[in-house]
Amino acid sequence: MKLNLTVHPRFRIGILPMILLALMGIAFVIAMIRYTYGIGPITDLSNSYPWGFWISFDLFTGVAISSGGFLMAGTVYILRIKEFQPLLRPSVLTAFLGYIMVAVALLVDLGHPERIWYMMIHMNGTSVLLEIGICVMSYLTVLAIEFAPVVFEGIKWQKFAHLIHKFIMPFVILGVVLSTLHQSSLGSLLLIQPTKLHPLWWTPFLPIMFFTSAITIGLGMIILESSLSSRYFQRGLEVHLLEKLAKVIPIVLAVYAFLKFGELAWAGELGYLFTSGVMSVLFWAEILIGVVTPFILFSIKKVRQSANGLLTGAVILLLGMILNRFNVSWFAVKHPDPLFYLPSFMSNVHYFPTLPEVLVSVGIFSAGIMAFGLVAKYLPVFENEEHSHETVVTPTPAIGD
C-alpha cells in the first residue's frame, strides 16, 4: 500500500510566507524575553542613549511611510479626483497596517506596554508626545472606518458598506487634519534639542520640513506598493495614474530643498555643509539620494511612464528620505556623558543596535507584509478600472501558492 503525502494546494505555503512567518516568530520570542527580563538583555539602549534604532525606524520612518493614506483619501474624496480611485484602497490599507506596526513597536519599546493608554488619564499638556499619541490613536480609528467598506464588501454585507460610504466624508476630513498635525508634530518633537541636534538638521521650521517630506514619502510609497503588488499578485499596474503622481514629486522636492537650504542660509549655517565631517557626508547623502536623484528621474517623462523607472525612482526616494529620518532622530543627535557632561566625542556614551533590536523591527515589518498579502488576497482591495489603460503585468507567485 502506497502512502500519499501530497499536500493539498489549499494548505500549501509559499517560500515568501514561510520566511515572513519565521521572522515573525523570532521577533515574538525576542519580545517575550524583553517582557520577562526587561529591555537590557536585548538592546544596547541606556538612560544616556534612550532613543535608537526602534525610534528612528519604527516611529519616525513608520509614520512617514504611512502618509499615502491621507494623500489618496484627500485626493479622491475631498478634491474629487475620481480617476485615482484604484489607488485609494491599497493606500489606506498600507497606512492602516503601517500605524498598527508603529503601535506594536511602541508596545515592545515601552517599559509597561499595558499602560500605553495611561496618557489619556495622566495627561501632560505641555508635551508634544501627547498630541502625537492622541492623533495617532484617532487616525488609526479613522483608517479603520475608511477601510471598513472593503471588509463589509468582502463578507457580502453591502448595506453596511454603502452606509459607511454615505457618511465617510467627515472622517476623511478628520483623517487629513490628524495626519497633517502628527506628521508635522514629529518635527515639533525635536525642537526641544537645539543644543543636541546638529545645526544641519535643527531648525525652527522642522514641523514644516517633516510635513513636506512626508508628502514625497507618501507619494513614493504609493508607487512602491502599487509596483510590488502588481508583480506579486499578477495584476495590472496603473502606470497612467502613477505617472501623474510621479510628476508631482519633483515639485514637492523643489519646495523641500528650497526650505532646507533657504533656512540654512537664513540662519547663517551654510558653512556647516562642508566642515562638519561625518555630518556633512550624511547630509549630502540624504540630499543626493532623497532629493536630487529622484528629482532628476521623475522629471524625465520616459522614466515616469516606465514600470521599472517608477519603481527605481520610488526606492531611491524612500531610501534618501528614510536616511533623513535616521539622521534627524539618531545619527545627528549628540549624547553627552551624564556624569561628567562631556561632549559626545569625549564621552563613553555609545550605541549600536543589537541583532535582537533589528530582528524585532524586521519581524513587525514582516507581519505587515503578511497582513497586506492576506487582506489583498481575500478582500476586494484592488478595484477594477472603468476604462482600459496601459498596464504592466509580471508573472510571479501569489501568497499561499
C-alpha positions in Angstrom: 0.0 0.0 0.0 1.5 3.3 -1.1 1.1 6.3 1.3 0.1 9.6 -0.4 2.0 12.5 1.2 0.9 15.1 -1.3 -0.1 18.4 0.3 -3.4 19.9 -0.8 -2.8 23.1 -2.8 -5.2 24.9 -0.4 -2.8 24.3 2.5 0.5 24.8 0.6 2.6 27.7 1.9 4.9 29.6 -0.5 8.6 30.4 0.3 8.0 34.1 1.0 5.2 33.5 3.5 7.4 30.9 5.3 10.2 33.4 5.6 7.9 36.0 6.9 6.4 33.6 9.4 9.9 32.6 10.6 10.9 36.3 11.1 7.6 37.0 12.9 8.3 34.0 15.2 11.8 35.2 16.0 10.5 38.7 16.8 7.8 37.2 19.1 10.3 35.2 21.1 12.6 38.3 21.5 9.6 40.4 22.6 8.7 37.7 25.2 12.3 37.8 26.5 12.1 41.6 26.7 8.8 41.5 28.7 10.2 38.8 31.0 13.7 40.1 31.7 13.5 43.8 30.7 14.9 45.8 27.9 18.6 45.5 28.8 19.2 41.9 27.7 18.1 42.5 24.1 19.2 46.1 23.3 22.2 48.4 23.6 19.9 51.3 24.8 20.6 53.0 28.1 19.5 56.0 30.2 22.1 58.1 28.3 21.0 56.7 25.0 17.3 56.0 25.2 16.5 56.6 21.5 18.0 54.3 18.9 17.0 52.0 16.0 13.5 51.4 17.2 12.5 55.1 17.4 14.2 56.0 14.1 12.9 53.0 12.1 9.6 52.1 13.8 8.3 55.5 14.7 9.8 58.2 12.6 10.0 56.1 9.4 6.9 54.0 10.1 4.7 57.1 10.4 6.2 58.7 7.4 5.7 55.8 5.0 2.1 55.6 6.1 1.3 59.1 4.8 0.0 57.8 1.4 -3.4 57.0 3.0 -4.4 60.6 3.8 -3.0 61.8 0.5 -5.1 59.4 -1.6 -8.2 59.9 0.7 -7.9 63.6 0.3 -7.4 63.4 -3.4 -10.3 61.1 -4.1 -12.9 62.3 -1.6 -12.1 66.0 -0.9 -10.6 67.1 -4.2 -12.9 64.6 -6.0 -10.3 63.4 -8.5 -12.1 60.1 -9.0 -9.6 58.7 -11.5 -7.3 57.9 -8.6 -9.9 55.6 -7.0 -8.0 52.4 -7.9 -5.1 53.6 -5.7 -7.2 54.5 -2.7 -7.9 51.2 -1.0 -4.3 49.8 -1.2 -3.0 53.2 0.1 -5.5 53.2 3.0 -4.6 49.6 3.8 -0.9 50.4 3.7 -1.4 53.3 6.1 -3.6 51.3 8.4 -1.1 48.5 8.7 1.7 51.0 9.0 0.2 52.7 12.0 -0.6 49.3 13.6 3.1 48.3 13.2 4.1 51.6 14.8 1.8 50.9 17.8 3.1 47.3 18.1 6.7 48.5 18.0 6.0 51.0 20.8 4.5 48.2 22.9 7.9 46.5 22.7 9.8 49.7 23.4 7.7 50.8 26.4 8.6 49.5 29.9 5.0 48.8 30.7 3.1 48.2 27.4 -0.1 47.6 29.2 0.0 51.3 30.3 0.1 52.7 26.7 -3.3 54.2 27.3 -2.3 56.0 30.5 -1.5 59.2 28.7 -5.3 59.7 28.3 -5.8 59.8 32.1 -2.4 61.3 33.1 -2.1 64.0 30.5 1.0 66.2 30.2 -0.5 69.2 28.4 3.0 70.6 27.7 4.2 67.5 25.8 4.2 67.2 22.1 4.1 63.5 22.5 0.6 63.8 24.0 -0.6 65.4 20.8 1.2 62.8 18.7 -0.3 60.0 20.7 -3.8 61.3 20.5 -3.6 62.0 16.8 -2.1 58.5 16.0 -4.8 56.7 18.1 -7.6 58.9 16.5 -6.2 58.4 13.0 -6.0 54.7 13.5 -9.7 54.7 14.2 -10.4 56.9 11.1 -8.4 54.5 9.0 -10.4 51.5 10.3 -13.6 53.3 9.4 -12.3 54.2 5.9 -11.2 50.6 5.3 -14.4 49.1 6.8 -16.3 49.1 3.5 -13.7 46.8 2.0 -14.2 44.3 4.8 -18.0 44.5 4.5 -17.9 44.1 0.7 -15.7 41.0 1.2 -18.2 39.3 3.5 -21.1 40.4 1.4 -22.5 43.0 3.8 -23.2 45.5 1.1 -25.7 47.6 3.2 -23.1 48.3 5.8 -20.6 49.2 3.2 -23.0 51.6 1.5 -23.9 53.2 4.8 -20.3 53.9 5.7 -19.7 55.3 2.2 -22.6 57.6 2.7 -21.2 59.2 5.8 -17.4 58.9 5.1 -16.6 62.5 4.2 -16.4 63.8 7.8 -14.0 61.0 8.7 -11.8 61.7 5.6 -11.6 65.4 6.5 -10.7 64.4 10.1 -8.1 62.0 8.9 -6.4 64.6 6.7 -6.4 67.1 9.6 -5.0 64.5 12.0 -2.3 63.4 9.6 -1.2 67.0 9.0 -1.0 67.5 12.7 1.1 64.5 13.7 3.3 64.3 10.6 4.4 67.9 11.4 4.4 67.2 15.2 7.2 64.6 14.8 9.3 67.6 13.8 8.0 69.7 16.6 9.1 66.9 19.0 12.7 67.6 18.1 12.5 71.3 18.6 13.4 70.9 22.3 17.0 69.9 21.5 18.6 72.8 19.7 21.9 72.1 21.5 21.8 68.3 20.9 20.7 68.1 17.2 23.3 69.2 14.7 22.7 72.6 13.1 22.4 71.0 9.6 19.1 69.5 10.8 17.9 71.5 13.7 15.7 74.4 12.6 12.5 76.1 14.0 11.0 75.0 10.6 11.3 71.3 11.5 7.5 70.8 11.6 7.1 72.2 8.0 10.1 70.2 6.8 8.6 67.0 8.2 5.2 67.6 6.7 6.7 68.5 3.3 9.0 65.4 3.2 6.0 63.2 4.4 4.2 64.2 1.2 7.1 63.0 -1.0 7.4 59.8 1.1 3.7 59.1 0.8 3.7 59.5 -3.0 6.8 57.3 -3.2 5.2 54.7 -1.0 2.1 54.6 -3.2 4.3 54.0 -6.3 6.3 51.3 -4.5 3.3 49.5 -3.1 1.5 49.5 -6.5 4.6 48.4 -8.3 5.3 45.5 -6.0 1.7 44.3 -5.6 1.2 44.3 -9.4 4.2 42.0 -9.7 3.3 39.7 -6.8 -0.5 39.4 -7.4 -0.1 39.3 -11.2 -2.4 42.3 -11.8 -2.1 45.3 -14.0 0.0 48.3 -13.0 -1.8 51.7 -13.1 1.1 53.3 -15.0 -1.0 56.2 -16.2 -2.0 57.1 -12.6 1.4 56.6 -11.1 2.9 58.8 -13.8 0.7 61.7 -12.6 1.8 61.1 -9.0 5.4 60.9 -10.0 5.0 64.2 -11.9 4.2 65.9 -8.6 7.2 64.6 -6.7 9.8 67.0 -8.3 7.6 70.0 -7.4 7.4 68.9 -3.7 11.1 68.1 -3.7 11.9 71.5 -5.0 9.9 73.1 -2.2 11.6 70.9 0.3 15.1 71.7 -1.0 14.3 75.4 -1.0 13.1 75.3 2.6 16.1 73.3 3.7 18.9 75.3 2.1 17.0 78.6 2.5 16.8 78.1 6.2 20.5 77.3 6.4 21.3 80.5 4.5 18.9 82.5 6.7 20.5 81.1 9.9 24.0 81.7 8.5 24.8 78.0 8.8 25.8 77.2 5.2 29.4 76.8 6.3 28.4 73.5 8.1 27.7 71.9 4.7 31.4 71.2 4.1 33.0 71.5 7.5 31.1 69.0 9.7 33.0 65.8 8.8 30.7 62.8 9.0 27.7 65.0 9.5 28.4 66.7 6.2 28.7 63.3 4.5 25.3 62.2 6.0 23.6 65.4 5.0 24.8 65.3 1.4 24.0 61.6 1.2 20.3 62.2 2.1 20.2 65.2 -0.3 21.7 63.4 -3.3 19.8 60.2 -2.7 16.5 61.5 -1.4 16.2 64.8 -3.3 18.5 65.3 -6.3 18.3 61.8 -7.8 14.5 61.3 -7.6 14.0 65.0 -8.8 16.0 64.2 -12.0 14.4 60.8 -12.5 10.8 61.9 -12.1 11.4 64.9 -14.2 12.0 62.6 -17.2 8.8 61.6 -18.9 10.1 58.2 -20.1 11.0 57.3 -16.6 7.6 58.2 -15.3 5.9 56.1 -18.0 8.1 53.1 -17.3 7.2 50.5 -14.7 10.8 49.9 -13.9 11.6 53.6 -13.9 8.8 54.3 -11.4 9.9 51.5 -9.1 13.6 52.6 -9.2 12.7 56.2 -8.6 10.4 55.4 -5.7 13.0 53.1 -4.0 15.8 55.7 -4.3 13.4 58.5 -3.0 12.4 56.4 0.0 16.0 55.4 0.9 17.0 59.0 0.9 14.1 60.2 3.0 14.5 57.3 5.4 18.1 58.4 5.8 16.8 61.8 6.7 14.6 60.4 9.4 17.6 58.4 10.8 19.8 61.5 10.7 17.5 63.8 12.4 16.4 61.4 15.2 19.6 59.4 15.8 22.8 60.0 13.8 23.0 63.8 14.2 22.0 63.8 17.9 24.7 64.4 20.5 24.7 62.4 23.7 26.9 64.0 26.4 28.3 61.9 29.3 25.6 62.0 32.0 28.2 62.0 34.8 30.8 64.5 33.6 28.8 66.3 31.0 31.4 65.8 28.4 30.6 66.3 24.7 29.8 63.1 22.8 33.1 62.7 21.1 34.9 62.7 24.5 32.4 60.6 26.5 32.0 56.8 26.8 28.3 57.0 25.8 28.0 54.9 22.6 25.2 53.0 21.0 24.9 50.4 18.2 21.7 48.4 17.6 21.9 44.8 18.7 20.7 42.0 16.4 17.6 41.4 18.6 16.7 45.0 18.2 16.8 44.8 14.4 15.1 41.4 14.3 12.1 42.8 16.3 11.6 45.6 13.8 12.1 43.2 10.9 9.6 40.8 12.4 7.0 43.5 12.8 7.6 44.7 9.3 7.2 41.1 8.1 3.9 40.9 9.9 2.7 44.0 8.0 3.7 42.4 4.6 2.0 39.2 5.5 -1.2 41.0 6.6 -1.3 43.1 3.4 -0.9 40.0 1.3 -3.7 38.1 3.1 -6.1 41.0 3.1 -5.4 41.7 -0.6 -6.0 38.0 -1.4 -9.3 37.6 0.4 -10.8 41.1 0.3 -11.6 43.4 -2.7 -8.6 45.7 -2.1 -7.8 46.2 -5.8 -10.7 47.8 -7.7 -11.2 47.3 -11.4 -10.9 50.4 -13.5 -13.8 51.5 -15.7 -11.5 52.4 -18.7 -8.7 50.4 -20.1 -5.2 51.9 -19.9 -1.7 50.7 -20.4 -0.8 48.1 -17.8 2.2 46.1 -17.0 2.0 42.6 -15.6 4.9 40.5 -14.4 4.1 36.8 -13.6 5.0 35.9 -10.0 3.6 33.5 -7.4 0.8 34.8 -5.2 0.7 34.4 -1.4 -0.2 31.0 -0.3 0.7 29.4 -3.7 
